Every structure is written in structure tokens, then in C-alpha cells.
């Protein structure tokens, strides 16, 4: 398992459109992916779970990947979040 903390910089946080974009990226990952927000553990392959997590701008989250392609998948997810997700 690999993990990394990241701060969400999208002004709107991760909701609706940004969540949809993140789901598209995460769904292409073959490893198990989890985003931890405080005590919540969220599956980023589910738009409903992402939106329910209410991830706002400035929130620090931890992205975890576990599987054969975990390093590559972690990079994909982090790149998507760094890119601003629809900004």
C-alpha cells in the first residue's frame, strides 16, 4: 500500500463536476483506492461517496492505493487533484 497527503486547492472543493472528473480517473485504476478525509474513508470510484464527504478547498486528504499498479494509480489520482479538477 502507498499513500500520500494532499491539500485540495480547487476553489469549489470536490463536488459535482470535480467529483465526476475524479471518479473517471479513479475508475481507470486497477488498484483499490481510498481517500481519507478526517475519520471518513471514501471510495473515489463512487460520485455519491465523494460528494457526501463534503471535501472543501483547503482540506487535507490522504489518498491510499493498494494493488499491483498502486504507484501508478496514486500518481494518477494526485495529478488529477493537483490539476484543479475542472477549475
MMTF fields as JSON, N, C-alpha, C and O atoms, coordinates in Angstrom:
{
  "mmtfVersion": "1.0.0",
  "mmtfProducer": "UNKNOWN",
  "numBonds": 347,
  "numAtoms": 348,
  "numGroups": 87,
  "numChains": 1,
  "numModels": 1,
  "chainsPerModel": [1],
  "groupsPerChain": [87],
  "chainIdList": ["A"],
  "bondAtomList": [4, 2, 8, 6, 12, 10, 16, 14, 20, 18, 24, 22, 28, 26, 32, 30, 36, 34, 40, 38, 44, 42, 48, 46, 52, 50, 56, 54, 60, 58, 64, 62, 68, 66, 72, 70, 76, 74, 80, 78, 84, 82, 88, 86, 92, 90, 96, 94, 100, 98, 104, 102, 108, 106, 112, 110, 116, 114, 120, 118, 124, 122, 128, 126, 132, 130, 136, 134, 140, 138, 144, 142, 148, 146, 152, 150, 156, 154, 160, 158, 164, 162, 168, 166, 172, 170, 176, 174, 180, 178, 184, 182, 188, 186, 192, 190, 196, 194, 200, 198, 204, 202, 208, 206, 212, 210, 216, 214, 220, 218, 224, 222, 228, 226, 232, 230, 236, 234, 240, 238, 244, 242, 248, 246, 252, 250, 256, 254, 260, 258, 264, 262, 268, 266, 272, 270, 276, 274, 280, 278, 284, 282, 288, 286, 292, 290, 296, 294, 300, 298, 304, 302, 308, 306, 312, 310, 316, 314, 320, 318, 324, 322, 328, 326, 332, 330, 336, 334, 340, 338, 344, 342],
  "bondOrderList": [1, 1, 1, 1, 1, 1, 1, 1, 1, 1, 1, 1, 1, 1, 1, 1, 1, 1, 1, 1, 1, 1, 1, 1, 1, 1, 1, 1, 1, 1, 1, 1, 1, 1, 1, 1, 1, 1, 1, 1, 1, 1, 1, 1, 1, 1, 1, 1, 1, 1, 1, 1, 1, 1, 1, 1, 1, 1, 1, 1, 1, 1, 1, 1, 1, 1, 1, 1, 1, 1, 1, 1, 1, 1, 1, 1, 1, 1, 1, 1, 1, 1, 1, 1, 1, 1],
  "groupList": [{"groupName": "UNK", "atomNameList": ["N", "CA", "C", "O"], "elementList": ["N", "C", "C", "O"], "formalChargeList": [0, 0, 0, 0], "bondAtomList": [1, 0, 2, 1, 3, 2], "bondOrderList": [1, 1, 2], "singleLetterCode": "X", "chemCompType": "L-PEPTIDE LINKING"}],
  "groupTypeList": [0, 0, 0, 0, 0, 0, 0, 0, 0, 0, 0, 0, 0, 0, 0, 0, 0, 0, 0, 0, 0, 0, 0, 0, 0, 0, 0, 0, 0, 0, 0, 0, 0, 0, 0, 0, 0, 0, 0, 0, 0, 0, 0, 0, 0, 0, 0, 0, 0, 0, 0, 0, 0, 0, 0, 0, 0, 0, 0, 0, 0, 0, 0, 0, 0, 0, 0, 0, 0, 0, 0, 0, 0, 0, 0, 0, 0, 0, 0, 0, 0, 0, 0, 0, 0, 0, 0],
  "groupIdList": [1, 2, 3, 4, 5, 6, 7, 8, 9, 10, 11, 12, 13, 14, 15, 16, 17, 18, 19, 20, 21, 22, 23, 24, 25, 26, 27, 28, 29, 30, 31, 32, 33, 34, 35, 36, 37, 38, 39, 40, 41, 42, 43, 44, 45, 46, 47, 48, 49, 50, 51, 52, 53, 54, 55, 56, 57, 58, 59, 60, 61, 62, 63, 64, 65, 66, 67, 68, 69, 70, 71, 72, 73, 74, 75, 76, 77, 78, 79, 80, 81, 82, 83, 84, 85, 86, 87],
  "secStructList": [7, 3, 3, 3, 3, 3, 3, 7, 7, 7, 6, 6, 7, 5, 7, 2, 2, 2, 2, 2, 2, 2, 2, 2, 2, 2, 2, 6, 7, 7, 1, 3, 3, 3, 3, 3, 3, 6, 6, 3, 3, 3, 7, 6, 6, 7, 2, 2, 2, 2, 2, 2, 6, 6, 5, 7, 6, 6, 7, 3, 3, 3, 3, 3, 3, 3, 1, 6, 6, 2, 2, 2, 2, 2, 2, 2, 2, 2, 2, 2, 2, 2, 6, 6, 1, 7, 7],
  "xCoordList": [0.831, 0.0, 0.876, 1.884, 0.473, 1.148, 0.104, -1.079, 0.552, -0.373, 0.372, 1.593, -0.389, 0.192, -0.887, -2.043, -0.48, -1.387, -1.314, -0.265, -2.446, -2.528, -3.603, -4.59, -3.397, -4.388, -5.168, -4.578, -6.486, -7.35, -7.28, -7.514, -6.955, -6.796, -7.903, -7.967, -8.783, -9.899, -10.778, -11.184, -11.077, -11.844, -13.186, -13.677, -13.778, -15.083, -14.97, -15.986, -13.763, -13.584, -13.853, -13.731, -14.218, -14.536, -16.031, -16.482, -16.782, -18.226, -18.607, -17.759, -19.827, -20.407, -19.407, -18.952, -19.06, -18.188, -16.793, -16.323, -16.118, -14.806, -14.889, -13.999, -15.952, -16.117, -16.292, -15.737, -17.05, -17.247, -15.939, -15.687, -15.11, -13.811, -12.906, -12.202, -12.934, -12.102, -12.585, -11.771, -13.897, -14.447, -13.961, -13.615, -13.929, -13.455, -12.009, -11.655, -11.173, -9.757, -9.632, -8.931, -10.314, -10.208, -10.747, -10.223, -11.783, -12.386, -11.444, -11.606, -10.476, -9.494, -8.355, -7.523, -8.313, -7.263, -7.635, -8.768, -6.674, -6.959, -6.745, -7.236, -6.031, -5.822, -7.008, -7.822, -7.091, -8.107, -7.663, -6.526, -8.557, -8.229, -9.171, -10.379, -8.604, -9.39, -8.902, -7.7, -9.84, -9.491, -9.961, -11.129, -9.037, -9.386, -9.523, -8.619, -10.679, -10.989, -11.348, -12.453, -10.425, -10.667, -10.827, -9.933, -11.962, -12.231, -12.935, -13.048, -13.41, -14.133, -13.171, -12.128, -13.537, -12.796, -13.749, -14.812, -13.363, -14.25, -13.699, -12.498, -14.585, -14.219, -14.357, -15.478, -13.255, -13.34, -13.88, -13.958, -14.253, -14.881, -16.399, -17.119, -16.885, -18.308, -18.552, -18.087, -19.276, -19.541, -20.367, -20.168, -21.283, -22.114, -21.284, -21.494, -20.341, -19.477, -18.585, -18.383, -18.053, -17.204, -17.98, -17.499, -19.164, -19.955, -20.402, -20.452, -20.725, -21.147, -20.007, -20.254, -18.765, -17.613, -17.433, -16.728, -18.067, -18.02, -16.582, -16.247, -15.744, -14.338, -14.238, -14.541, -13.82, -13.739, -12.312, -11.357, -12.183, -10.877, -10.101, -10.637, -8.853, -8.004, -8.022, -7.253, -8.895, -8.974, -7.794, -7.469, -7.157, -6.077, -6.68, -7.396, -6.379, -6.867, -5.682, -4.584, -5.904, -4.891, -5.423, -6.524, -4.641, -5.001, -4.196, -2.972, -4.901, -4.252, -4.57, -5.704, -3.565, -3.758, -3.123, -2.042, -3.815, -3.319, -3.603, -4.762, -2.555, -2.719, -1.473, -0.461, -1.555, -0.397, 0.112, 1.317, -0.787, -0.4, -0.542, -0.829, -0.342, -0.602, 0.215, -0.32, 1.484, 2.322, 1.785, 1.644, 1.49, 0.977, -0.405, -0.686, -1.25, -2.59, -2.555, -3.325, -1.666, -1.526, -1.131, -1.669, -0.198, 0.234, -0.924, -1.087, -1.723, -2.872, -3.853, -4.309, -4.172, -5.134, -4.57, -5.266, -3.315, -2.696, -2.594, -2.836, -2.236, -2.164, -3.52, -3.61, -4.578, -5.924, -6.305, -6.882, -5.984, -6.318, -5.468, -5.975, -4.175, -3.29, -3.73, -3.549, -4.31, -4.703, -5.898, -6.241, -6.528, -7.634, -9.008, -10.012, -9.082, -10.353, -11.432, -12.357, -11.312, -12.369, -12.312, -13.265, -11.239, -11.137, -11.049, -10.958],
  "yCoordList": [-1.183, 0.0, 1.248, 1.321, 2.218, 3.511, 4.577, 4.412, 5.667, 6.755, 8.077, 8.125, 9.143, 10.481, 11.481, 11.372, 12.452, 13.541, 14.633, 14.871, 15.293, 16.39, 17.361, 16.961, 18.631, 19.644, 19.99, 20.273, 19.968, 20.279, 21.774, 22.586, 22.137, 23.548, 24.078, 25.282, 23.199, 23.65, 24.564, 24.187, 25.759, 26.751, 26.22, 26.627, 25.318, 24.756, 23.448, 22.865, 22.991, 21.705, 20.58, 20.766, 19.418, 18.283, 18.029, 17.331, 18.591, 18.419, 18.246, 18.427, 17.908, 17.727, 17.487, 16.359, 18.526, 18.346, 17.836, 16.875, 18.444, 17.902, 16.451, 15.646, 16.126, 14.753, 13.807, 12.708, 14.217, 13.403, 13.142, 12.031, 14.171, 14.021, 13.074, 12.247, 13.202, 12.329, 10.883, 9.96, 10.678, 9.33, 8.71, 7.528, 9.488, 8.964, 8.503, 7.447, 9.292, 8.926, 7.698, 6.747, 7.716, 6.613, 5.306, 4.233, 5.392, 4.183, 3.452, 2.256, 4.157, 3.542, 2.875, 2.192, 3.065, 2.477, 1.038, 0.757, 0.136, -1.264, -1.575, -2.591, -0.725, -0.965, -0.428, 0.34, -0.84, -0.308, 1.088, 1.284, 2.054, 3.442, 3.93, 3.697, 4.609, 5.176, 6.596, 6.861, 7.506, 8.864, 9.009, 8.777, 9.398, 9.59, 11.08, 11.868, 11.447, 12.831, 12.825, 12.43, 13.26, 13.157, 11.692, 10.885, 11.342, 9.954, 9.177, 7.954, 9.867, 9.219, 8.571, 9.134, 7.375, 6.694, 6.584, 5.973, 7.181, 7.336, 6.596, 6.63, 5.934, 5.283, 6.324, 6.728, 6.774, 7.802, 7.29, 8.045, 6.017, 5.482, 5.666, 5.294, 6.245, 6.496, 7.995, 8.62, 8.568, 10.009, 10.372, 11.435, 9.504, 9.792, 9.858, 10.73, 8.931, 8.939, 10.183, 10.792, 10.558, 11.743, 13.0, 13.823, 13.138, 14.327, 14.361, 15.431, 13.204, 13.13, 13.482, 13.9, 13.316, 13.622, 15.122, 15.546, 15.936, 17.4, 17.92, 18.627, 17.566, 17.968, 19.39, 19.633, 20.311, 21.735, 22.153, 21.433, 23.314, 23.892, 24.054, 24.536, 23.653, 23.763, 22.533, 22.449, 21.566, 20.337, 19.432, 19.211, 18.914, 17.959, 16.555, 16.159, 15.816, 14.452, 13.516, 13.953, 12.241, 11.231, 10.291, 9.755, 10.096, 9.174, 7.896, 7.933, 6.761, 5.463, 4.571, 4.542, 3.847, 2.879, 1.563, 1.538, 0.463, -0.849, -1.809, -2.066, -2.333, -3.266, -3.317, -2.691, -4.067, -4.26, -2.959, -2.8, -2.034, -0.777, 0.408, 1.523, 0.169, 1.2, 2.476, 3.572, 2.364, 3.556, 4.417, 5.633, 3.763, 4.453, 5.07, 6.201, 4.307, 4.792, 5.979, 6.927, 5.928, 7.055, 8.312, 9.391, 8.172, 9.322, 9.885, 11.103, 9.021, 9.474, 10.28, 11.347, 9.764, 10.441, 11.775, 12.79, 11.777, 13.013, 14.056, 15.241, 13.609, 14.538, 15.152, 16.348, 14.356, 14.861, 15.91, 16.944, 15.643, 16.596, 17.857, 18.963, 17.706, 18.864, 19.731, 20.948, 19.108, 19.857, 20.768, 21.592, 20.628, 21.516, 20.955, 21.558, 19.815, 19.146, 20.119, 20.454, 20.553, 21.352, 22.839, 23.556, 23.317, 24.758, 25.524, 26.752],
  "zCoordList": [0.0, 0.0, 0.0, 0.704, -0.799, -0.818, -0.496, -0.796, 0.115, 0.434, 0.442, 0.589, 0.282, 0.331, 0.73, 0.322, 1.536, 1.912, 0.857, 0.257, 0.644, -0.315, 0.164, 0.782, -0.128, 0.2, -1.058, -2.101, -0.963, -2.105, -2.376, -1.481, -3.623, -3.978, -4.871, -5.118, -5.363, -6.188, -5.344, -4.244, -5.842, -5.081, -4.602, -3.549, -5.367, -5.023, -4.241, -3.862, -4.001, -3.349, -4.332, -5.543, -3.818, -4.689, -4.571, -3.662, -5.482, -5.543, -7.006, -7.88, -7.291, -8.62, -9.755, -9.942, -10.51, -11.679, -11.308, -11.918, -10.333, -9.96, -9.466, -9.741, -8.742, -8.258, -9.436, -9.433, -10.438, -11.636, -12.356, -12.823, -12.443, -13.096, -12.309, -12.889, -10.989, -10.151, -10.239, -10.25, -10.3, -10.45, -11.753, -11.783, -12.829, -14.115, -14.026, -14.552, -13.359, -13.204, -12.312, -12.657, -11.161, -10.199, -10.768, -10.468, -11.581, -12.153, -13.103, -13.345, -13.634, -14.533, -13.767, -14.365, -12.471, -11.634, -11.288, -10.899, -11.432, -11.115, -9.63, -9.137, -8.927, -7.502, -6.698, -7.21, -5.443, -4.541, -4.132, -3.704, -4.263, -3.949, -2.857, -2.912, -1.862, -0.775, -0.534, -0.553, -0.308, 0.116, 1.546, 1.86, 2.41, 3.815, 4.082, 3.805, 4.627, 4.978, 6.452, 6.822, 7.292, 8.732, 9.101, 8.845, 9.702, 10.085, 8.974, 9.057, 7.937, 6.849, 5.86, 5.531, 5.388, 4.333, 3.154, 3.259, 2.03, 0.888, -0.331, -0.6, -1.06, -2.316, -3.428, -3.736, -4.04, -5.083, -6.411, -7.38, -6.463, -7.661, -7.586, -8.513, -6.475, -6.255, -6.119, -5.165, -7.067, -7.022, -5.793, -5.206, -5.401, -4.224, -2.953, -2.109, -2.819, -1.626, -1.613, -0.562, -2.777, -2.856, -2.474, -1.696, -3.018, -2.735, -1.272, -0.665, -0.707, 0.689, 1.643, 2.774, 1.199, 2.054, 2.249, 3.165, 1.394, 1.504, 1.621, 2.571, 0.656, 0.661, 0.115, -1.053, 0.945, 0.592, 0.262, 0.554, -0.346, -0.636, 0.669, 1.667, 0.647, 1.836, 2.72, 3.677, 2.414, 3.198, 2.873, 1.706, 3.914, 3.709, 3.688, 4.608, 2.629, 2.488, 2.304, 1.96, 2.532, 2.28, 1.215, 1.339, 0.176, -0.897, -0.689, -0.571, -0.646, -0.46, -1.656, -2.135, -2.134, -3.221, -2.803, -2.215, -3.117, -2.764, -3.918, -4.245, -4.527, -5.64, -6.494, -6.178, -7.577, -8.446, -9.058, -9.253, -9.361, -10.009, -9.06, -9.493, -7.776, -6.76, -6.958, -6.789, -7.307, -7.5, -8.644, -8.513, -9.765, -10.948, -10.662, -11.059, -9.972, -9.658, -8.697, -8.851, -7.711, -6.782, -7.545, -7.297, -8.464, -9.264, -10.086, -10.166, -10.693, -11.488, -10.642, -11.053, -9.461, -8.582, -8.105, -8.131, -7.673, -7.188, -8.304, -8.077, -9.501, -10.648, -10.925, -11.203, -10.855, -11.087, -10.048, -10.385, -8.794, -7.727, -7.858, -7.67, -8.18, -8.372, -9.537, -9.512, -10.563, -11.762, -11.509, -12.358, -10.363, -10.019, -10.329, -9.95, -11.01, -11.281, -11.775, -11.034, -12.986, -13.578, -13.292, -13.599, -12.723, -12.45, -13.747, -13.734]
}
